[in-house]
Amino acid sequence: MIYFDYGATTPIDEQVLDAYVRTQKRFFANTSSAHKLGQEANLMLEKASQEILAVFGLKNHRLVYTSNATEANNLGLIGVAHQYPLDGKNKWRLITTKIEHPSVFEVFRQLEFEGYDVIYLDVDSEGVIKPDQLRAAMNKQTVLVSVMWVNNIVGSIQPIQEVIEIMKDFPKAALHLDAVQGLCKVVPNFDLNDIDLFSLSTHKIYGPKGIGFLCYRKTLELSKRLYGSSAQFGVKPGTIDLALAVATCKAVKIYYPAAKVHSEQVRELNLHLREGLKNIPGIYVNSSLKGTPYICSLSIPDINSETVLHGLEADEIYVSSGSACSSKQKKPEKTVLTMTDSMERSTSTIRISLSHLTTSEEIDKLILALGRICHV
């Protein structure tokens, strides 16, 4: 079995799994319980959160653990927007991009339906926004901007530092980052302290599924989406699985410091893949070399993406035809369509996502299999 779908999920790291199991056995008490066992569990939860914040170098943020990044994005985005109710006097503006993950894009579609003034930024042929367009869209009524740091389909990296500089002139507006494909993989060229709120999903960084978090600035008020206890600042009430939080902490502590080394390793693999693809006519590479090396999006216009996916599957090679959240839908891939304006390329897209666990030999087998499918 050869796995090239690390953008969808990753295998759990043995050290992370061990931390999960040990915590689940020893600290099983409810973190909200007043007795000694509960307080010990709560101290462990606070320790995990503080260690995560310390790894990121954050000084004025707090963590809210969620089931995944989709929940984190929803809680954060709607939480900010609904702080500015539509009362007929103000037309509050929200800004995002045309290539966001569905967990962000569909939230903005809903907020637009509710009556907010939503602007969707274009991207160029490499999948990158134009900062000038963002600046032109900003006004005094802008209260929220959400820009995906690293795109999950083509791997384009957005100029976050330029976005931060633009937003300094609009202090009312909060900046949200979908950081799922960036954190612990790409070394940020900006200070996370300048980001108002961002999301992470643990299973993308060699941790367990069913856990993620929303990290947000302490001064930021979030309207409630869920109602219950005061746990997790009232943003996500309910009983926390402490072991999942500890596993997240362990994964962050392992993979955030290793991002530079792993990224360089994966870049060599990415270049090796691109070199091999040059010998297969009819393949278009949608991903720019300027983006993350972890993701390489391809289009083979003469062959449907599902045909390619299942053709590779016959050789026990596993790729995806887009985001795991929407790849079963037979629709044009919106990121590729936005970048290329080509229906052919956007309906024949596969995504190869790499890891530091990937080998050159696996890349060679993928290239041979693609050549067979393309009848080379």
C-alpha positions as YAML, in Angstrom:
chain: A
units: angstrom
residues:
- id: 1
  name: MET
  ca: [0.00, 0.00, 0.00]
- id: 2
  name: ILE
  ca: [1.31, 3.42, -1.00]
- id: 3
  name: TYR
  ca: [-0.42, 6.41, 0.58]
- id: 4
  name: PHE
  ca: [-0.47, 9.86, -1.04]
- id: 5
  name: ASP
  ca: [-3.46, 11.36, 0.79]
- id: 6
  name: TYR
  ca: [-1.76, 12.97, 3.79]
- id: 7
  name: GLY
  ca: [-3.71, 16.17, 3.10]
- id: 8
  name: ALA
  ca: [-6.88, 14.32, 4.06]
- id: 9
  name: THR
  ca: [-5.50, 12.65, 7.17]
- id: 10
  name: THR
  ca: [-2.28, 11.28, 8.60]
- id: 11
  name: PRO
  ca: [-1.42, 8.08, 10.48]
- id: 12
  name: ILE
  ca: [-1.10, 8.61, 14.20]
- id: 13
  name: ASP
  ca: [2.42, 9.02, 15.56]
- id: 14
  name: GLU
  ca: [3.40, 6.32, 18.07]
- id: 15
  name: GLN
  ca: [4.49, 8.88, 20.67]
- id: 16
  name: VAL
  ca: [1.20, 10.72, 20.27]
- id: 17
  name: LEU
  ca: [-0.78, 7.51, 20.56]
- id: 18
  name: ASP
  ca: [1.16, 6.55, 23.68]
- id: 19
  name: ALA
  ca: [0.41, 9.94, 25.27]
- id: 20
  name: TYR
  ca: [-3.28, 9.46, 24.45]
- id: 21
  name: VAL
  ca: [-3.47, 5.96, 25.92]
- id: 22
  name: ARG
  ca: [-1.57, 6.83, 29.10]
- id: 23
  name: THR
  ca: [-3.72, 9.90, 29.73]
- id: 24
  name: GLN
  ca: [-6.95, 8.04, 29.00]
- id: 25
  name: LYS
  ca: [-6.03, 5.39, 31.58]
- id: 26
  name: ARG
  ca: [-4.68, 7.63, 34.31]
- id: 27
  name: PHE
  ca: [-6.66, 10.88, 34.05]
- id: 28
  name: PHE
  ca: [-10.15, 9.61, 33.22]
- id: 29
  name: ALA
  ca: [-12.04, 11.94, 35.55]
- id: 30
  name: ASN
  ca: [-14.22, 14.77, 34.25]
- id: 31
  name: THR
  ca: [-12.16, 17.97, 34.13]
- id: 32
  name: SER
  ca: [-15.16, 19.90, 35.50]
- id: 33
  name: SER
  ca: [-15.55, 17.74, 38.61]
- id: 34
  name: ALA
  ca: [-14.78, 19.44, 41.92]
- id: 35
  name: HIS
  ca: [-13.14, 16.42, 43.53]
- id: 36
  name: LYS
  ca: [-9.42, 15.69, 43.55]
- id: 37
  name: LEU
  ca: [-9.41, 13.44, 40.48]
- id: 38
  name: GLY
  ca: [-11.33, 16.05, 38.49]
- id: 39
  name: GLN
  ca: [-9.00, 18.82, 39.57]
- id: 40
  name: GLU
  ca: [-5.96, 16.73, 38.62]
- id: 41
  name: ALA
  ca: [-7.47, 16.19, 35.17]
- id: 42
  name: ASN
  ca: [-8.23, 19.89, 34.87]
- id: 43
  name: LEU
  ca: [-4.66, 20.81, 35.78]
- id: 44
  name: MET
  ca: [-3.45, 18.45, 33.06]
- id: 45
  name: LEU
  ca: [-5.79, 20.15, 30.57]
- id: 46
  name: GLU
  ca: [-4.52, 23.59, 31.51]
- id: 47
  name: LYS
  ca: [-0.94, 22.37, 31.25]
- id: 48
  name: ALA
  ca: [-1.55, 20.98, 27.75]
- id: 49
  name: SER
  ca: [-3.10, 24.26, 26.60]
- id: 50
  name: GLN
  ca: [-0.31, 26.37, 28.05]
- id: 51
  name: GLU
  ca: [2.32, 24.18, 26.41]
- id: 52
  name: ILE
  ca: [0.63, 24.49, 23.01]
- id: 53
  name: LEU
  ca: [0.44, 28.28, 23.35]
- id: 54
  name: ALA
  ca: [4.10, 28.36, 24.40]
- id: 55
  name: VAL
  ca: [5.19, 26.33, 21.36]
- id: 56
  name: PHE
  ca: [3.43, 28.85, 19.11]
- id: 57
  name: GLY
  ca: [4.90, 31.75, 21.07]
- id: 58
  name: LEU
  ca: [1.46, 33.12, 21.86]
- id: 59
  name: LYS
  ca: [1.03, 35.60, 24.70]
- id: 60
  name: ASN
  ca: [-2.58, 36.74, 24.65]
- id: 61
  name: HIS
  ca: [-4.56, 33.89, 23.14]
- id: 62
  name: ARG
  ca: [-6.68, 31.07, 24.55]
- id: 63
  name: LEU
  ca: [-7.56, 27.62, 23.24]
- id: 64
  name: VAL
  ca: [-10.97, 26.05, 22.84]
- id: 65
  name: TYR
  ca: [-10.86, 22.35, 21.95]
- id: 66
  name: THR
  ca: [-13.33, 21.26, 19.32]
- id: 67
  name: SER
  ca: [-14.24, 18.04, 17.52]
- id: 68
  name: ASN
  ca: [-12.38, 19.17, 14.39]
- id: 69
  name: ALA
  ca: [-11.36, 22.25, 12.42]
- id: 70
  name: THR
  ca: [-14.78, 22.51, 10.78]
- id: 71
  name: GLU
  ca: [-16.35, 23.10, 14.18]
- id: 72
  name: ALA
  ca: [-13.53, 25.47, 15.13]
- id: 73
  name: ASN
  ca: [-14.02, 27.53, 11.97]
- id: 74
  name: ASN
  ca: [-17.78, 27.69, 12.46]
- id: 75
  name: LEU
  ca: [-17.53, 28.69, 16.12]
- id: 76
  name: GLY
  ca: [-14.95, 31.36, 15.34]
- id: 77
  name: LEU
  ca: [-16.39, 32.90, 12.19]
- id: 78
  name: ILE
  ca: [-20.02, 32.97, 13.26]
- id: 79
  name: GLY
  ca: [-18.93, 33.94, 16.76]
- id: 80
  name: VAL
  ca: [-17.25, 37.07, 15.42]
- id: 81
  name: ALA
  ca: [-19.86, 37.98, 12.81]
- id: 82
  name: HIS
  ca: [-22.80, 37.71, 15.18]
- id: 83
  name: GLN
  ca: [-21.16, 40.21, 17.51]
- id: 84
  name: TYR
  ca: [-22.31, 42.69, 14.85]
- id: 85
  name: PRO
  ca: [-26.05, 42.07, 14.44]
- id: 86
  name: LEU
  ca: [-27.85, 43.28, 11.33]
- id: 87
  name: ASP
  ca: [-30.10, 46.03, 12.62]
- id: 88
  name: GLY
  ca: [-30.84, 47.88, 9.39]
- id: 89
  name: LYS
  ca: [-28.45, 50.70, 10.28]
- id: 90
  name: ASN
  ca: [-25.16, 49.02, 9.46]
- id: 91
  name: LYS
  ca: [-24.12, 46.87, 6.51]
- id: 92
  name: TRP
  ca: [-21.35, 44.89, 8.15]
- id: 93
  name: ARG
  ca: [-18.75, 43.67, 5.67]
- id: 94
  name: LEU
  ca: [-17.04, 40.28, 5.75]
- id: 95
  name: ILE
  ca: [-14.18, 39.30, 3.42]
- id: 96
  name: THR
  ca: [-12.85, 35.90, 2.42]
- id: 97
  name: THR
  ca: [-11.43, 34.22, -0.71]
- id: 98
  name: LYS
  ca: [-12.94, 32.15, -3.49]
- id: 99
  name: ILE
  ca: [-10.74, 29.15, -2.68]
- id: 100
  name: GLU
  ca: [-11.51, 28.54, 0.99]
- id: 101
  name: HIS
  ca: [-12.16, 25.12, 2.48]
- id: 102
  name: PRO
  ca: [-15.92, 24.34, 2.64]
- id: 103
  name: SER
  ca: [-15.86, 24.77, 6.44]
- id: 104
  name: VAL
  ca: [-15.08, 28.45, 5.84]
- id: 105
  name: PHE
  ca: [-16.61, 29.12, 2.42]
- id: 106
  name: GLU
  ca: [-20.03, 27.72, 3.35]
- id: 107
  name: VAL
  ca: [-20.09, 29.73, 6.58]
- id: 108
  name: PHE
  ca: [-19.65, 32.91, 4.56]
- id: 109
  name: ARG
  ca: [-22.37, 31.79, 2.16]
- id: 110
  name: GLN
  ca: [-24.70, 31.42, 5.15]
- id: 111
  name: LEU
  ca: [-23.70, 34.79, 6.58]
- id: 112
  name: GLU
  ca: [-24.30, 36.36, 3.17]
- id: 113
  name: PHE
  ca: [-27.77, 34.76, 3.16]
- id: 114
  name: GLU
  ca: [-28.39, 36.33, 6.57]
- id: 115
  name: GLY
  ca: [-27.68, 39.76, 5.09]
- id: 116
  name: TYR
  ca: [-24.01, 40.46, 5.68]
- id: 117
  name: ASP
  ca: [-22.06, 42.16, 2.89]
- id: 118
  name: VAL
  ca: [-19.63, 39.43, 1.83]
- id: 119
  name: ILE
  ca: [-16.70, 39.99, -0.54]
- id: 120
  name: TYR
  ca: [-14.97, 36.97, -2.12]
- id: 121
  name: LEU
  ca: [-11.40, 37.74, -3.20]
- id: 122
  name: ASP
  ca: [-10.03, 36.43, -6.49]
- id: 123
  name: VAL
  ca: [-6.77, 34.51, -6.83]
- id: 124
  name: ASP
  ca: [-4.19, 34.56, -9.60]
- id: 125
  name: SER
  ca: [-3.10, 31.58, -11.73]
- id: 126
  name: GLU
  ca: [-0.96, 30.33, -8.83]
- id: 127
  name: GLY
  ca: [-3.84, 30.43, -6.35]
- id: 128
  name: VAL
  ca: [-2.68, 33.53, -4.47]
- id: 129
  name: ILE
  ca: [-4.80, 36.55, -3.56]
- id: 130
  name: LYS
  ca: [-3.88, 40.06, -4.63]
- id: 131
  name: PRO
  ca: [-3.31, 42.20, -1.53]
- id: 132
  name: ASP
  ca: [-4.39, 45.31, -3.44]
- id: 133
  name: GLN
  ca: [-7.82, 43.77, -3.95]
- id: 134
  name: LEU
  ca: [-8.10, 43.13, -0.22]
- id: 135
  name: ARG
  ca: [-7.09, 46.70, 0.56]
- id: 136
  name: ALA
  ca: [-9.67, 48.02, -1.89]
- id: 137
  name: ALA
  ca: [-12.37, 45.86, -0.30]
- id: 138
  name: MET
  ca: [-11.66, 46.99, 3.27]
- id: 139
  name: ASN
  ca: [-13.84, 49.74, 4.72]
- id: 140
  name: LYS
  ca: [-15.00, 51.01, 8.10]
- id: 141
  name: GLN
  ca: [-17.80, 48.45, 8.16]
- id: 142
  name: THR
  ca: [-15.44, 45.50, 7.77]
- id: 143
  name: VAL
  ca: [-15.52, 43.34, 10.89]
- id: 144
  name: LEU
  ca: [-14.06, 40.01, 9.73]
- id: 145
  name: VAL
  ca: [-11.48, 38.81, 7.20]
- id: 146
  name: SER
  ca: [-10.74, 35.11, 6.70]
- id: 147
  name: VAL
  ca: [-7.83, 34.00, 4.53]
- id: 148
  name: MET
  ca: [-6.69, 30.39, 4.23]
- id: 149
  name: TRP
  ca: [-2.96, 30.26, 5.03]
- id: 150
  name: VAL
  ca: [-2.19, 27.17, 2.92]
- id: 151
  name: ASN
  ca: [-4.75, 25.97, 0.40]
- id: 152
  name: ASN
  ca: [-5.79, 22.35, 0.83]
- id: 153
  name: ILE
  ca: [-6.24, 21.62, -2.89]
- id: 154
  name: VAL
  ca: [-3.25, 23.19, -4.67]
- id: 155
  name: GLY
  ca: [-1.07, 24.17, -1.71]
- id: 156
  name: SER
  ca: [-0.81, 27.88, -2.51]
- id: 157
  name: ILE
  ca: [0.50, 29.97, 0.38]
- id: 158
  name: GLN
  ca: [-1.14, 33.33, 0.98]
- id: 159
  name: PRO
  ca: [0.84, 36.51, 1.79]
- id: 160
  name: ILE
  ca: [-0.36, 36.62, 5.38]
- id: 161
  name: GLN
  ca: [2.15, 39.26, 6.49]
- id: 162
  name: GLU
  ca: [0.83, 41.63, 3.82]
- id: 163
  name: VAL
  ca: [-2.72, 40.89, 4.97]
- id: 164
  name: ILE
  ca: [-1.70, 41.71, 8.55]
- id: 165
  name: GLU
  ca: [-0.19, 45.03, 7.47]
- id: 166
  name: ILE
  ca: [-3.34, 45.99, 5.58]
- id: 167
  name: MET
  ca: [-5.57, 45.16, 8.52]
- id: 168
  name: LYS
  ca: [-3.58, 47.32, 10.92]
- id: 169
  name: ASP
  ca: [-5.43, 50.28, 9.38]
- id: 170
  name: PHE
  ca: [-8.78, 48.68, 10.28]
- id: 171
  name: PRO
  ca: [-8.58, 47.77, 13.99]
- id: 172
  name: LYS
  ca: [-12.26, 46.84, 14.21]
- id: 173
  name: ALA
  ca: [-11.79, 43.91, 11.80]
- id: 174
  name: ALA
  ca: [-10.70, 40.49, 13.11]
- id: 175
  name: LEU
  ca: [-8.39, 38.28, 11.07]
- id: 176
  name: HIS
  ca: [-9.14, 34.56, 10.92]
- id: 177
  name: LEU
  ca: [-6.81, 31.93, 9.48]
- id: 178
  name: ASP
  ca: [-7.70, 28.41, 8.48]
- id: 179
  name: ALA
  ca: [-4.27, 27.10, 9.48]
- id: 180
  name: VAL
  ca: [-5.01, 23.39, 9.06]
- id: 181
  name: GLN
  ca: [-2.63, 22.71, 6.16]
- id: 182
  name: GLY
  ca: [0.01, 25.13, 7.43]
- id: 183
  name: LEU
  ca: [0.65, 24.59, 11.13]
- id: 184
  name: CYS
  ca: [3.41, 22.06, 11.83]
- id: 185
  name: LYS
  ca: [4.19, 21.80, 8.12]
- id: 186
  name: VAL
  ca: [5.08, 25.29, 6.89]
- id: 187
  name: VAL
  ca: [7.29, 27.64, 8.88]
- id: 188
  name: PRO
  ca: [5.26, 30.86, 9.24]
- id: 189
  name: ASN
  ca: [6.87, 34.05, 7.96]
- id: 190
  name: PHE
  ca: [4.56, 36.05, 10.22]
- id: 191
  name: ASP
  ca: [3.89, 36.25, 13.95]
- id: 192
  name: LEU
  ca: [0.93, 34.19, 15.12]
- id: 193
  name: ASN
  ca: [0.38, 36.88, 17.77]
- id: 194
  name: ASP
  ca: [-0.89, 39.10, 14.94]
- id: 195
  name: ILE
  ca: [-3.66, 36.64, 14.09]
- id: 196
  name: ASP
  ca: [-6.94, 37.13, 15.94]
- id: 197
  name: LEU
  ca: [-8.16, 33.56, 15.59]
- id: 198
  name: PHE
  ca: [-7.07, 30.41, 13.80]
- id: 199
  name: SER
  ca: [-7.96, 26.73, 13.61]
- id: 200
  name: LEU
  ca: [-6.11, 23.41, 13.70]
- id: 201
  name: SER
  ca: [-7.15, 19.79, 13.23]
- id: 202
  name: THR
  ca: [-5.01, 17.25, 15.07]
- id: 203
  name: HIS
  ca: [-5.42, 14.38, 12.63]
- id: 204
  name: LYS
  ca: [-3.62, 16.47, 9.98]
- id: 205
  name: ILE
  ca: [-0.46, 16.46, 12.11]
- id: 206
  name: TYR
  ca: [-0.15, 12.77, 13.01]
- id: 207
  name: GLY
  ca: [-2.59, 12.88, 15.88]
- id: 208
  name: PRO
  ca: [-6.00, 11.30, 16.54]
- id: 209
  name: LYS
  ca: [-9.24, 12.21, 14.84]
- id: 210
  name: GLY
  ca: [-12.08, 13.86, 16.71]
- id: 211
  name: ILE
  ca: [-10.06, 16.77, 18.10]
- id: 212
  name: GLY
  ca: [-8.98, 20.20, 16.93]
- id: 213
  name: PHE
  ca: [-9.00, 23.66, 18.37]
- id: 214
  name: LEU
  ca: [-9.90, 27.27, 17.88]
- id: 215
  name: CYS
  ca: [-7.20, 29.61, 19.14]
- id: 216
  name: TYR
  ca: [-8.36, 33.18, 19.62]
- id: 217
  name: ARG
  ca: [-7.26, 36.44, 21.16]
- id: 218
  name: LYS
  ca: [-8.44, 36.88, 24.75]
- id: 219
  name: THR
  ca: [-9.89, 40.32, 24.02]
- id: 220
  name: LEU
  ca: [-12.10, 38.92, 21.26]
- id: 221
  name: GLU
  ca: [-15.74, 38.40, 22.14]
- id: 222
  name: LEU
  ca: [-17.45, 35.45, 20.44]
- id: 223
  name: SER
  ca: [-21.21, 35.08, 20.24]
- id: 224
  name: LYS
  ca: [-22.41, 31.72, 21.45]
- id: 225
  name: ARG
  ca: [-23.37, 28.95, 19.05]
- id: 226
  name: LEU
  ca: [-23.72, 26.30, 21.75]
- id: 227
  name: TYR
  ca: [-25.38, 26.64, 25.15]
- id: 228
  name: GLY
  ca: [-24.54, 24.78, 28.31]
- id: 229
  name: SER
  ca: [-21.95, 25.07, 31.04]
- id: 230
  name: SER
  ca: [-19.21, 27.65, 31.33]
- id: 231
  name: ALA
  ca: [-16.57, 25.09, 30.30]
- id: 232
  name: GLN
  ca: [-14.11, 26.35, 27.70]
- id: 233
  name: PHE
  ca: [-15.15, 29.95, 28.25]
- id: 234
  name: GLY
  ca: [-18.70, 29.07, 27.20]
- id: 235
  name: VAL
  ca: [-17.61, 28.82, 23.56]
- id: 236
  name: LYS
  ca: [-17.65, 25.01, 23.49]
- id: 237
  name: PRO
  ca: [-19.44, 23.78, 26.62]
- id: 238
  name: GLY
  ca: [-19.48, 20.09, 27.47]
- id: 239
  name: THR
  ca: [-17.16, 17.38, 28.74]
- id: 240
  name: ILE
  ca: [-13.68, 17.44, 27.22]
- id: 241
  name: ASP
  ca: [-11.76, 14.32, 26.29]
- id: 242
  name: LEU
  ca: [-8.56, 15.21, 28.12]
- id: 243
  name: ALA
  ca: [-6.57, 12.47, 26.38]
- id: 244
  name: LEU
  ca: [-7.35, 13.99, 22.97]
- id: 245
  name: ALA
  ca: [-6.18, 17.40, 24.20]
- id: 246
  name: VAL
  ca: [-2.95, 15.90, 25.55]
- id: 247
  name: ALA
  ca: [-2.41, 14.04, 22.27]
- id: 248
  name: THR
  ca: [-2.84, 17.35, 20.42]
- id: 249
  name: CYS
  ca: [-0.24, 18.94, 22.67]
- id: 250
  name: LYS
  ca: [2.17, 16.07, 22.02]
- id: 251
  name: ALA
  ca: [1.69, 16.30, 18.26]
- id: 252
  name: VAL
  ca: [2.26, 20.07, 18.25]
- id: 253
  name: LYS
  ca: [5.39, 19.72, 20.39]
- id: 254
  name: ILE
  ca: [6.82, 17.12, 18.01]
- id: 255
  name: TYR
  ca: [5.87, 18.53, 14.63]
- id: 256
  name: TYR
  ca: [5.91, 22.31, 14.98]
- id: 257
  name: PRO
  ca: [9.67, 22.44, 15.75]
- id: 258
  name: ALA
  ca: [10.30, 19.87, 12.97]
- id: 259
  name: ALA
  ca: [8.45, 21.87, 10.29]
- id: 260
  name: LYS
  ca: [11.58, 23.30, 8.64]
- id: 261
  name: VAL
  ca: [13.44, 19.98, 8.38]
- id: 262
  name: HIS
  ca: [10.39, 18.05, 7.22]
- id: 263
  name: SER
  ca: [9.43, 20.73, 4.70]
- id: 264
  name: GLU
  ca: [12.89, 20.64, 3.12]
- id: 265
  name: GLN
  ca: [12.74, 16.86, 2.96]
- id: 266
  name: VAL
  ca: [9.31, 16.90, 1.32]
- id: 267
  name: ARG
  ca: [10.39, 19.59, -1.16]
- id: 268
  name: GLU
  ca: [13.01, 17.20, -2.53]
- id: 269
  name: LEU
  ca: [10.32, 14.57, -2.98]
- id: 270
  name: ASN
  ca: [8.04, 17.11, -4.66]
- id: 271
  name: LEU
  ca: [10.76, 18.08, -7.13]
- id: 272
  name: HIS
  ca: [11.43, 14.41, -7.83]
- id: 273
  name: LEU
  ca: [7.74, 13.91, -8.59]
- id: 274
  name: ARG
  ca: [7.59, 16.94, -10.90]
- id: 275
  name: GLU
  ca: [10.66, 15.75, -12.79]
- id: 276
  name: GLY
  ca: [9.02, 12.39, -13.44]
- id: 277
  name: LEU
  ca: [5.74, 13.98, -14.53]
- id: 278
  name: LYS
  ca: [7.55, 15.86, -17.33]
- id: 279
  name: ASN
  ca: [7.80, 12.54, -19.19]
- id: 280
  name: ILE
  ca: [4.04, 11.98, -19.18]
- id: 281
  name: PRO
  ca: [2.28, 14.05, -21.86]
- id: 282
  name: GLY
  ca: [-1.14, 15.49, -21.11]
- id: 283
  name: ILE
  ca: [-0.61, 16.13, -17.39]
- id: 284
  name: TYR
  ca: [-0.96, 19.68, -16.08]
- id: 285
  name: VAL
  ca: [0.53, 20.56, -12.71]
- id: 286
  name: ASN
  ca: [-1.79, 23.03, -10.98]
- id: 287
  name: SER
  ca: [0.40, 23.62, -7.92]
- id: 288
  name: SER
  ca: [3.06, 26.30, -7.98]
- id: 289
  name: LEU
  ca: [6.59, 25.65, -6.77]
- id: 290
  name: LYS
  ca: [6.09, 28.69, -4.53]
- id: 291
  name: GLY
  ca: [3.44, 26.83, -2.55]
- id: 292
  name: THR
  ca: [3.75, 24.14, 0.07]
- id: 293
  name: PRO
  ca: [5.71, 21.08, -1.09]
- id: 294
  name: TYR
  ca: [3.24, 18.81, 0.66]
- id: 295
  name: ILE
  ca: [0.56, 19.20, -2.00]
- id: 296
  name: CYS
  ca: [0.80, 18.62, -5.76]
- id: 297
  name: SER
  ca: [-2.42, 19.04, -7.72]
- id: 298
  name: LEU
  ca: [-2.59, 17.52, -11.21]
- id: 299
  name: SER
  ca: [-5.10, 17.66, -14.03]
- id: 300
  name: ILE
  ca: [-5.33, 15.14, -16.86]
- id: 301
  name: PRO
  ca: [-8.01, 16.75, -19.07]
- id: 302
  name: ASP
  ca: [-8.60, 13.65, -21.22]
- id: 303
  name: ILE
  ca: [-9.32, 11.42, -18.22]
- id: 304
  name: ASN
  ca: [-11.93, 11.83, -15.50]
- id: 305
  name: SER
  ca: [-10.41, 12.25, -12.03]
- id: 306
  name: GLU
  ca: [-12.29, 9.25, -10.64]
- id: 307
  name: THR
  ca: [-10.87, 7.08, -13.42]
- id: 308
  name: VAL
  ca: [-7.35, 8.13, -12.42]
- id: 309
  name: LEU
  ca: [-8.10, 7.65, -8.73]
- id: 310
  name: HIS
  ca: [-9.43, 4.10, -9.19]
- id: 311
  name: GLY
  ca: [-6.74, 3.25, -11.73]
- id: 312
  name: LEU
  ca: [-4.10, 4.07, -9.12]
- id: 313
  name: GLU
  ca: [-6.11, 2.25, -6.48]
- id: 314
  name: ALA
  ca: [-5.76, -0.93, -8.54]
- id: 315
  name: ASP
  ca: [-2.02, -0.67, -7.84]
- id: 316
  name: GLU
  ca: [-2.76, 0.05, -4.16]
- id: 317
  name: ILE
  ca: [-1.71, 3.68, -4.63]
- id: 318
  name: TYR
  ca: [-4.04, 6.08, -2.86]
- id: 319
  name: VAL
  ca: [-4.55, 9.73, -3.86]
- id: 320
  name: SER
  ca: [-7.61, 11.99, -3.69]
- id: 321
  name: SER
  ca: [-9.69, 13.88, -6.20]
- id: 322
  name: GLY
  ca: [-9.86, 16.97, -3.99]
- id: 323
  name: SER
  ca: [-10.82, 17.88, -0.44]
- id: 324
  name: ALA
  ca: [-11.87, 14.85, 1.60]
- id: 325
  name: CYS
  ca: [-14.88, 16.92, 2.64]
- id: 326
  name: SER
  ca: [-16.20, 17.20, -0.93]
- id: 327
  name: SER
  ca: [-14.32, 14.74, -3.14]
- id: 328
  name: LYS
  ca: [-17.33, 12.41, -3.51]
- id: 329
  name: GLN
  ca: [-19.29, 15.16, -5.26]
- id: 330
  name: LYS
  ca: [-19.02, 15.13, -9.04]
- id: 331
  name: LYS
  ca: [-18.46, 18.85, -9.42]
- id: 332
  name: PRO
  ca: [-15.63, 20.99, -10.81]
- id: 333
  name: GLU
  ca: [-12.94, 21.55, -8.21]
- id: 334
  name: LYS
  ca: [-13.61, 25.20, -7.38]
- id: 335
  name: THR
  ca: [-10.02, 26.11, -6.50]
- id: 336
  name: VAL
  ca: [-8.65, 24.81, -9.80]
- id: 337
  name: LEU
  ca: [-11.58, 26.36, -11.70]
- id: 338
  name: THR
  ca: [-10.96, 29.74, -10.05]
- id: 339
  name: MET
  ca: [-7.24, 29.55, -10.90]
- id: 340
  name: THR
  ca: [-7.46, 28.24, -14.46]
- id: 341
  name: ASP
  ca: [-10.99, 29.13, -15.63]
- id: 342
  name: SER
  ca: [-10.91, 25.69, -17.26]
- id: 343
  name: MET
  ca: [-13.81, 23.28, -16.79]
- id: 344
  name: GLU
  ca: [-11.67, 20.50, -18.30]
- id: 345
  name: ARG
  ca: [-8.87, 20.89, -15.78]
- id: 346
  name: SER
  ca: [-11.17, 21.40, -12.81]
- id: 347
  name: THR
  ca: [-13.12, 18.18, -13.48]
- id: 348
  name: SER
  ca: [-10.02, 16.05, -14.03]
- id: 349
  name: THR
  ca: [-8.06, 16.97, -10.92]
- id: 350
  name: ILE
  ca: [-6.28, 14.66, -8.52]
- id: 351
  name: ARG
  ca: [-4.40, 15.73, -5.42]
- id: 352
  name: ILE
  ca: [-1.16, 14.06, -4.41]
- id: 353
  name: SER
  ca: [-0.30, 14.99, -0.83]
- id: 354
  name: LEU
  ca: [3.08, 14.04, 0.55]
- id: 355
  name: SER
  ca: [4.71, 13.53, 3.93]
- id: 356
  name: HIS
  ca: [8.13, 13.22, 5.46]
- id: 357
  name: LEU
  ca: [7.17, 9.54, 5.60]
- id: 358
  name: THR
  ca: [6.99, 9.36, 1.79]
- id: 359
  name: THR
  ca: [9.91, 7.74, -0.03]
- id: 360
  name: SER
  ca: [11.50, 8.28, -3.45]
- id: 361
  name: GLU
  ca: [10.65, 4.68, -4.33]
- id: 362
  name: GLU
  ca: [6.97, 5.40, -3.70]
- id: 363
  name: ILE
  ca: [7.19, 8.45, -5.96]
- id: 364
  name: ASP
  ca: [8.74, 6.30, -8.71]
- id: 365
  name: LYS
  ca: [5.89, 3.78, -8.49]
- id: 366
  name: LEU
  ca: [3.33, 6.59, -8.69]
- id: 367
  name: ILE
  ca: [4.99, 8.01, -11.82]
- id: 368
  name: LEU
  ca: [4.99, 4.58, -13.49]
- id: 369
  name: ALA
  ca: [1.32, 4.04, -12.61]
- id: 370
  name: LEU
  ca: [0.32, 7.46, -13.95]
- id: 371
  name: GLY
  ca: [2.23, 6.74, -17.16]
- id: 372
  name: ARG
  ca: [0.28, 3.48, -17.57]
- id: 373
  name: ILE
  ca: [-3.04, 5.22, -17.00]
- id: 374
  name: CYS
  ca: [-2.11, 7.90, -19.53]
- id: 375
  name: HIS
  ca: [-1.00, 5.16, -21.96]
- id: 376
  name: VAL
  ca: [2.62, 6.27, -22.11]
...
